[in-house]
Amino acid sequence: MTGGQEDETTTLDEAPDRAPAVRPPDVLADPEGEPLADASEEALGDPPTDAAIDPPAIDPPAIDPPEEALAQVAAAVLGPASHRVVDLLDVVEGMVAAPVDVVRAGDDLLPRLAHENVLADALSSAREVLRPGGLLVAAVPELERLRRLRPVAPPPRVTGHGEDRQVTVQLWDWAEDGESYGLEVLQLVREHGTWELARTVSTEHRVLSADQVADLLDEAGFVAVHRLTPAESGHPLPVWVAVAPR
């Protein structure tokens, strides 16, 4: 606990308290069909109350928000009982008192912390607040193969219908060496029959390979480090699960 401030926690049997404004854009694919996804589920912060995806007339299959997929992964490992879950960003900011059961990280956080050269310290802090056997669950985009393509933007994401529609656009600005990129996220909403810019956020990200993520988790002292594919986790990006040693 820092400065007498009580940390915000959730349990695995509760709905996430920081659901993203929109789901990340659909995964891109290289010519061989390999997934090449990037997304920023946390960049826009807390969503407006009407940000949920409205179902069409024919009921579609249920789609879980990315944060819910992370909670489900943790529950599958630890069991369905109530667990204390915190966000890695709160750990980094000193808002969490040990011990906790799960530290989770959304898809833009590890690349952002890596760009700021604080990712190793953040992962060490996560291990320290976790109870023995607790989990770090993190979604991390893998963009190595996009370096040669240098895409400027993924397809825009549209939610809602009619006047309740919202459009989220991402703009990518790649560094010359392809090791990092700037990400600008713009959210447009309908107001009085026209489109208005509701908010915009700019961040800088480092491209992280799977090997780099595995090495960083090992160096932070985690054990049983495992990478789950989207098909295994239900999250649109690869999800890393790492266990605090007992």
Buried (B, 14 or more C-beta within 10 A) or exposed (E): EEEEEEBEBBBBEEEBEBBBBBBBBEBBEEEEEEBBBBBBBBBBEEBEEEBBBEEEEEEEEEEBBBBBBBBBBBBBBBEEEEBBBBBBBBBBEEBBBBEBBBBBBBBBBBBBBBBBEEBBEBBBBBBBBBBEBBBBBBBBBBBBEBBEEEBEEBEEBEBBEEEEBBBBBBBBBBBEEBEBBBBBBBBBBBEEEEEEEBBBBEBBBBBBEEEBBBEBBEEBBBEEBEBBEBEEBBBBBBBBBBBBEE
